Amino acid sequence: KNIWKKKTYFSIVHSYSLAKSRSFSSGNEHPKPKGFLGQQQQTNNK
């Protein structure tokens, strides 16, 4: 039973990561918000 639970867990994580990567790639097509860029610059200066 434990093996079956692990398999279902990994399949859920795999599908979730796939959906995440798809939304991320589609999000890259649009310009990032200015606030996000500002946060990146602040962390780089530190």
mmCIF file of the N, C-alpha and C atoms, coordinates in Angstrom:
data_MODEL
# 
_entry.id   MODEL 
# 
loop_
_atom_site.group_PDB 
_atom_site.id 
_atom_site.type_symbol 
_atom_site.label_atom_id 
_atom_site.label_alt_id 
_atom_site.label_comp_id 
_atom_site.label_asym_id 
_atom_site.label_entity_id 
_atom_site.label_seq_id 
_atom_site.pdbx_PDB_ins_code 
_atom_site.Cartn_x 
_atom_site.Cartn_y 
_atom_site.Cartn_z 
_atom_site.occupancy 
_atom_site.B_iso_or_equiv 
_atom_site.pdbx_formal_charge 
_atom_site.auth_seq_id 
_atom_site.auth_comp_id 
_atom_site.auth_asym_id 
_atom_site.auth_atom_id 
_atom_site.pdbx_PDB_model_num 
ATOM 1   N N  . LYS A 1 1  ? 0.837  -1.201 0.000   1.00 0.00 ? 1  LYS A N  1 
ATOM 2   C CA . LYS A 1 1  ? 0.000  0.000  0.000   1.00 0.00 ? 1  LYS A CA 1 
ATOM 3   C C  . LYS A 1 1  ? 0.879  1.262  0.000   1.00 0.00 ? 1  LYS A C  1 
ATOM 4   N N  . ASN A 1 2  ? 1.971  1.203  0.744   1.00 0.00 ? 2  ASN A N  1 
ATOM 5   C CA . ASN A 1 2  ? 2.847  2.377  0.806   1.00 0.00 ? 2  ASN A CA 1 
ATOM 6   C C  . ASN A 1 2  ? 3.419  2.712  -0.570  1.00 0.00 ? 2  ASN A C  1 
ATOM 7   N N  . ILE A 1 3  ? 3.794  1.664  -1.321  1.00 0.00 ? 3  ILE A N  1 
ATOM 8   C CA . ILE A 1 3  ? 4.352  1.899  -2.663  1.00 0.00 ? 3  ILE A CA 1 
ATOM 9   C C  . ILE A 1 3  ? 3.307  2.574  -3.544  1.00 0.00 ? 3  ILE A C  1 
ATOM 10  N N  . TRP A 1 4  ? 2.054  2.120  -3.451  1.00 0.00 ? 4  TRP A N  1 
ATOM 11  C CA . TRP A 1 4  ? 0.988  2.722  -4.273  1.00 0.00 ? 4  TRP A CA 1 
ATOM 12  C C  . TRP A 1 4  ? 0.812  4.184  -3.883  1.00 0.00 ? 4  TRP A C  1 
ATOM 13  N N  . LYS A 1 5  ? 0.865  4.473  -2.592  1.00 0.00 ? 5  LYS A N  1 
ATOM 14  C CA . LYS A 1 5  ? 0.718  5.867  -2.150  1.00 0.00 ? 5  LYS A CA 1 
ATOM 15  C C  . LYS A 1 5  ? 1.852  6.710  -2.725  1.00 0.00 ? 5  LYS A C  1 
ATOM 16  N N  . LYS A 1 6  ? 3.074  6.182  -2.675  1.00 0.00 ? 6  LYS A N  1 
ATOM 17  C CA . LYS A 1 6  ? 4.214  6.938  -3.205  1.00 0.00 ? 6  LYS A CA 1 
ATOM 18  C C  . LYS A 1 6  ? 4.035  7.199  -4.694  1.00 0.00 ? 6  LYS A C  1 
ATOM 19  N N  . LYS A 1 7  ? 3.577  6.192  -5.423  1.00 0.00 ? 7  LYS A N  1 
ATOM 20  C CA . LYS A 1 7  ? 3.395  6.370  -6.876  1.00 0.00 ? 7  LYS A CA 1 
ATOM 21  C C  . LYS A 1 7  ? 2.387  7.474  -7.154  1.00 0.00 ? 7  LYS A C  1 
ATOM 22  N N  . THR A 1 8  ? 1.270  7.458  -6.459  1.00 0.00 ? 8  THR A N  1 
ATOM 23  C CA . THR A 1 8  ? 0.254  8.492  -6.697  1.00 0.00 ? 8  THR A CA 1 
ATOM 24  C C  . THR A 1 8  ? 0.805  9.855  -6.307  1.00 0.00 ? 8  THR A C  1 
ATOM 25  N N  . TYR A 1 9  ? 1.577  9.901  -5.217  1.00 0.00 ? 9  TYR A N  1 
ATOM 26  C CA . TYR A 1 9  ? 2.146  11.181 -4.769  1.00 0.00 ? 9  TYR A CA 1 
ATOM 27  C C  . TYR A 1 9  ? 3.075  11.740 -5.832  1.00 0.00 ? 9  TYR A C  1 
ATOM 28  N N  . PHE A 1 10 ? 3.962  10.888 -6.362  1.00 0.00 ? 10 PHE A N  1 
ATOM 29  C CA . PHE A 1 10 ? 4.907  11.361 -7.379  1.00 0.00 ? 10 PHE A CA 1 
ATOM 30  C C  . PHE A 1 10 ? 4.177  11.783 -8.652  1.00 0.00 ? 10 PHE A C  1 
ATOM 31  N N  . SER A 1 11 ? 3.124  11.055 -9.019  1.00 0.00 ? 11 SER A N  1 
ATOM 32  C CA . SER A 1 11 ? 2.374  11.430 -10.229 1.00 0.00 ? 11 SER A CA 1 
ATOM 33  C C  . SER A 1 11 ? 1.715  12.788 -10.035 1.00 0.00 ? 11 SER A C  1 
ATOM 34  N N  . ILE A 1 12 ? 1.194  13.043 -8.831  1.00 0.00 ? 12 ILE A N  1 
ATOM 35  C CA . ILE A 1 12 ? 0.571  14.349 -8.556  1.00 0.00 ? 12 ILE A CA 1 
ATOM 36  C C  . ILE A 1 12 ? 1.629  15.440 -8.624  1.00 0.00 ? 12 ILE A C  1 
ATOM 37  N N  . VAL A 1 13 ? 2.776  15.203 -8.001  1.00 0.00 ? 13 VAL A N  1 
ATOM 38  C CA . VAL A 1 13 ? 3.853  16.202 -8.014  1.00 0.00 ? 13 VAL A CA 1 
ATOM 39  C C  . VAL A 1 13 ? 4.316  16.443 -9.445  1.00 0.00 ? 13 VAL A C  1 
ATOM 40  N N  . HIS A 1 14 ? 4.425  15.365 -10.230 1.00 0.00 ? 14 HIS A N  1 
ATOM 41  C CA . HIS A 1 14 ? 4.882  15.499 -11.618 1.00 0.00 ? 14 HIS A CA 1 
ATOM 42  C C  . HIS A 1 14 ? 3.909  16.356 -12.419 1.00 0.00 ? 14 HIS A C  1 
ATOM 43  N N  . SER A 1 15 ? 2.616  16.068 -12.298 1.00 0.00 ? 15 SER A N  1 
ATOM 44  C CA . SER A 1 15 ? 1.616  16.850 -13.043 1.00 0.00 ? 15 SER A CA 1 
ATOM 45  C C  . SER A 1 15 ? 1.616  18.290 -12.552 1.00 0.00 ? 15 SER A C  1 
ATOM 46  N N  . TYR A 1 16 ? 1.805  18.492 -11.251 1.00 0.00 ? 16 TYR A N  1 
ATOM 47  C CA . TYR A 1 16 ? 1.821  19.855 -10.699 1.00 0.00 ? 16 TYR A CA 1 
ATOM 48  C C  . TYR A 1 16 ? 3.017  20.625 -11.246 1.00 0.00 ? 16 TYR A C  1 
ATOM 49  N N  . SER A 1 17 ? 4.194  19.982 -11.269 1.00 0.00 ? 17 SER A N  1 
ATOM 50  C CA . SER A 1 17 ? 5.388  20.658 -11.785 1.00 0.00 ? 17 SER A CA 1 
ATOM 51  C C  . SER A 1 17 ? 5.221  20.960 -13.274 1.00 0.00 ? 17 SER A C  1 
ATOM 52  N N  . LEU A 1 18 ? 4.575  20.065 -14.016 1.00 0.00 ? 18 LEU A N  1 
ATOM 53  C CA . LEU A 1 18 ? 4.336  20.313 -15.442 1.00 0.00 ? 18 LEU A CA 1 
ATOM 54  C C  . LEU A 1 18 ? 3.452  21.539 -15.618 1.00 0.00 ? 18 LEU A C  1 
ATOM 55  N N  . ALA A 1 19 ? 2.360  21.604 -14.865 1.00 0.00 ? 19 ALA A N  1 
ATOM 56  C CA . ALA A 1 19 ? 1.457  22.757 -14.971 1.00 0.00 ? 19 ALA A CA 1 
ATOM 57  C C  . ALA A 1 19 ? 2.194  24.023 -14.568 1.00 0.00 ? 19 ALA A C  1 
ATOM 58  N N  . LYS A 1 20 ? 3.042  23.926 -13.542 1.00 0.00 ? 20 LYS A N  1 
ATOM 59  C CA . LYS A 1 20 ? 3.781  25.099 -13.080 1.00 0.00 ? 20 LYS A CA 1 
ATOM 60  C C  . LYS A 1 20 ? 4.718  25.586 -14.185 1.00 0.00 ? 20 LYS A C  1 
ATOM 61  N N  . SER A 1 21 ? 5.469  24.659 -14.801 1.00 0.00 ? 21 SER A N  1 
ATOM 62  C CA . SER A 1 21 ? 6.419  25.056 -15.845 1.00 0.00 ? 21 SER A CA 1 
ATOM 63  C C  . SER A 1 21 ? 5.673  25.653 -17.036 1.00 0.00 ? 21 SER A C  1 
ATOM 64  N N  . ARG A 1 22 ? 4.492  25.115 -17.356 1.00 0.00 ? 22 ARG A N  1 
ATOM 65  C CA . ARG A 1 22 ? 3.720  25.662 -18.484 1.00 0.00 ? 22 ARG A CA 1 
ATOM 66  C C  . ARG A 1 22 ? 3.303  27.098 -18.187 1.00 0.00 ? 22 ARG A C  1 
ATOM 67  N N  . SER A 1 23 ? 2.761  27.341 -16.988 1.00 0.00 ? 23 SER A N  1 
ATOM 68  C CA . SER A 1 23 ? 2.320  28.694 -16.641 1.00 0.00 ? 23 SER A CA 1 
ATOM 69  C C  . SER A 1 23 ? 3.529  29.623 -16.581 1.00 0.00 ? 23 SER A C  1 
ATOM 70  N N  . PHE A 1 24 ? 4.678  29.106 -16.133 1.00 0.00 ? 24 PHE A N  1 
ATOM 71  C CA . PHE A 1 24 ? 5.877  29.941 -16.026 1.00 0.00 ? 24 PHE A CA 1 
ATOM 72  C C  . PHE A 1 24 ? 6.368  30.330 -17.418 1.00 0.00 ? 24 PHE A C  1 
ATOM 73  N N  . SER A 1 25 ? 6.401  29.364 -18.341 1.00 0.00 ? 25 SER A N  1 
ATOM 74  C CA . SER A 1 25 ? 6.878  29.663 -19.696 1.00 0.00 ? 25 SER A CA 1 
ATOM 75  C C  . SER A 1 25 ? 5.936  30.657 -20.372 1.00 0.00 ? 25 SER A C  1 
ATOM 76  N N  . SER A 1 26 ? 4.637  30.501 -20.175 1.00 0.00 ? 26 SER A N  1 
ATOM 77  C CA . SER A 1 26 ? 3.691  31.439 -20.785 1.00 0.00 ? 26 SER A CA 1 
ATOM 78  C C  . SER A 1 26 ? 3.830  32.808 -20.127 1.00 0.00 ? 26 SER A C  1 
ATOM 79  N N  . GLY A 1 27 ? 4.155  32.839 -18.826 1.00 0.00 ? 27 GLY A N  1 
ATOM 80  C CA . GLY A 1 27 ? 4.327  34.108 -18.130 1.00 0.00 ? 27 GLY A CA 1 
ATOM 81  C C  . GLY A 1 27 ? 5.562  34.847 -18.621 1.00 0.00 ? 27 GLY A C  1 
ATOM 82  N N  . ASN A 1 28 ? 6.588  34.098 -19.074 1.00 0.00 ? 28 ASN A N  1 
ATOM 83  C CA . ASN A 1 28 ? 7.807  34.744 -19.550 1.00 0.00 ? 28 ASN A CA 1 
ATOM 84  C C  . ASN A 1 28 ? 7.539  35.577 -20.797 1.00 0.00 ? 28 ASN A C  1 
ATOM 85  N N  . GLU A 1 29 ? 6.507  35.217 -21.558 1.00 0.00 ? 29 GLU A N  1 
ATOM 86  C CA . GLU A 1 29 ? 6.214  35.978 -22.778 1.00 0.00 ? 29 GLU A CA 1 
ATOM 87  C C  . GLU A 1 29 ? 5.811  37.410 -22.429 1.00 0.00 ? 29 GLU A C  1 
ATOM 88  N N  . HIS A 1 30 ? 5.162  37.601 -21.277 1.00 0.00 ? 30 HIS A N  1 
ATOM 89  C CA . HIS A 1 30 ? 4.733  38.944 -20.870 1.00 0.00 ? 30 HIS A CA 1 
ATOM 90  C C  . HIS A 1 30 ? 5.858  39.617 -20.077 1.00 0.00 ? 30 HIS A C  1 
ATOM 91  N N  . PRO A 1 31 ? 5.977  40.943 -20.155 1.00 0.00 ? 31 PRO A N  1 
ATOM 92  C CA . PRO A 1 31 ? 7.007  41.650 -19.385 1.00 0.00 ? 31 PRO A CA 1 
ATOM 93  C C  . PRO A 1 31 ? 6.754  41.519 -17.887 1.00 0.00 ? 31 PRO A C  1 
ATOM 94  N N  . LYS A 1 32 ? 7.832  41.423 -17.126 1.00 0.00 ? 32 LYS A N  1 
ATOM 95  C CA . LYS A 1 32 ? 7.685  41.274 -15.672 1.00 0.00 ? 32 LYS A CA 1 
ATOM 96  C C  . LYS A 1 32 ? 7.232  42.594 -15.059 1.00 0.00 ? 32 LYS A C  1 
ATOM 97  N N  . PRO A 1 33 ? 6.487  42.532 -13.958 1.00 0.00 ? 33 PRO A N  1 
ATOM 98  C CA . PRO A 1 33 ? 6.067  43.767 -13.287 1.00 0.00 ? 33 PRO A CA 1 
ATOM 99  C C  . PRO A 1 33 ? 7.262  44.548 -12.760 1.00 0.00 ? 33 PRO A C  1 
ATOM 100 N N  . LYS A 1 34 ? 7.126  45.880 -12.723 1.00 0.00 ? 34 LYS A N  1 
ATOM 101 C CA . LYS A 1 34 ? 8.251  46.719 -12.293 1.00 0.00 ? 34 LYS A CA 1 
ATOM 102 C C  . LYS A 1 34 ? 8.655  46.398 -10.857 1.00 0.00 ? 34 LYS A C  1 
ATOM 103 N N  . GLY A 1 35 ? 7.684  46.112 -10.003 1.00 0.00 ? 35 GLY A N  1 
ATOM 104 C CA . GLY A 1 35 ? 8.002  45.806 -8.607  1.00 0.00 ? 35 GLY A CA 1 
ATOM 105 C C  . GLY A 1 35 ? 8.920  44.599 -8.502  1.00 0.00 ? 35 GLY A C  1 
ATOM 106 N N  . PHE A 1 36 ? 8.689  43.577 -9.340  1.00 0.00 ? 36 PHE A N  1 
ATOM 107 C CA . PHE A 1 36 ? 9.519  42.376 -9.293  1.00 0.00 ? 36 PHE A CA 1 
ATOM 108 C C  . PHE A 1 36 ? 10.951 42.711 -9.704  1.00 0.00 ? 36 PHE A C  1 
ATOM 109 N N  . LEU A 1 37 ? 11.104 43.513 -10.761 1.00 0.00 ? 37 LEU A N  1 
ATOM 110 C CA . LEU A 1 37 ? 12.445 43.891 -11.209 1.00 0.00 ? 37 LEU A CA 1 
ATOM 111 C C  . LEU A 1 37 ? 13.145 44.698 -10.125 1.00 0.00 ? 37 LEU A C  1 
ATOM 112 N N  . GLY A 1 38 ? 12.421 45.597 -9.462  1.00 0.00 ? 38 GLY A N  1 
ATOM 113 C CA . GLY A 1 38 ? 13.018 46.402 -8.399  1.00 0.00 ? 38 GLY A CA 1 
ATOM 114 C C  . GLY A 1 38 ? 13.527 45.523 -7.267  1.00 0.00 ? 38 GLY A C  1 
ATOM 115 N N  . GLN A 1 39 ? 12.757 44.501 -6.922  1.00 0.00 ? 39 GLN A N  1 
ATOM 116 C CA . GLN A 1 39 ? 13.186 43.598 -5.855  1.00 0.00 ? 39 GLN A CA 1 
ATOM 117 C C  . GLN A 1 39 ? 14.457 42.869 -6.263  1.00 0.00 ? 39 GLN A C  1 
ATOM 118 N N  . GLN A 1 40 ? 14.548 42.453 -7.514  1.00 0.00 ? 40 GLN A N  1 
ATOM 119 C CA . GLN A 1 40 ? 15.751 41.750 -7.971  1.00 0.00 ? 40 GLN A CA 1 
ATOM 120 C C  . GLN A 1 40 ? 16.971 42.656 -7.853  1.00 0.00 ? 40 GLN A C  1 
ATOM 121 N N  . GLN A 1 41 ? 16.850 43.913 -8.284  1.00 0.00 ? 41 GLN A N  1 
ATOM 122 C CA . GLN A 1 41 ? 17.983 44.833 -8.229  1.00 0.00 ? 41 GLN A CA 1 
ATOM 123 C C  . GLN A 1 41 ? 18.417 45.050 -6.789  1.00 0.00 ? 41 GLN A C  1 
ATOM 124 N N  . GLN A 1 42 ? 17.480 45.177 -5.867  1.00 0.00 ? 42 GLN A N  1 
ATOM 125 C CA . GLN A 1 42 ? 17.822 45.391 -4.460  1.00 0.00 ? 42 GLN A CA 1 
ATOM 126 C C  . GLN A 1 42 ? 18.625 44.215 -3.919  1.00 0.00 ? 42 GLN A C  1 
ATOM 127 N N  . THR A 1 43 ? 18.212 42.996 -4.228  1.00 0.00 ? 43 THR A N  1 
ATOM 128 C CA . THR A 1 43 ? 18.920 41.821 -3.720  1.00 0.00 ? 43 THR A CA 1 
ATOM 129 C C  . THR A 1 43 ? 20.307 41.749 -4.342  1.00 0.00 ? 43 THR A C  1 
ATOM 130 N N  . ASN A 1 44 ? 20.451 42.150 -5.596  1.00 0.00 ? 44 ASN A N  1 
ATOM 131 C CA . ASN A 1 44 ? 21.762 42.106 -6.246  1.00 0.00 ? 44 ASN A CA 1 
ATOM 132 C C  . ASN A 1 44 ? 22.714 43.121 -5.629  1.00 0.00 ? 44 ASN A C  1 
ATOM 133 N N  . ASN A 1 45 ? 22.197 44.299 -5.243  1.00 0.00 ? 45 ASN A N  1 
ATOM 134 C CA . ASN A 1 45 ? 23.063 45.317 -4.656  1.00 0.00 ? 45 ASN A CA 1 
ATOM 135 C C  . ASN A 1 45 ? 23.587 44.867 -3.296  1.00 0.00 ? 45 ASN A C  1 
ATOM 136 N N  . LYS A 1 46 ? 22.795 44.087 -2.550  1.00 0.00 ? 46 LYS A N  1 
ATOM 137 C CA . LYS A 1 46 ? 23.259 43.595 -1.243  1.00 0.00 ? 46 LYS A CA 1 
ATOM 138 C C  . LYS A 1 46 ? 24.304 42.517 -1.463  1.00 0.00 ? 46 LYS A C  1 
# 
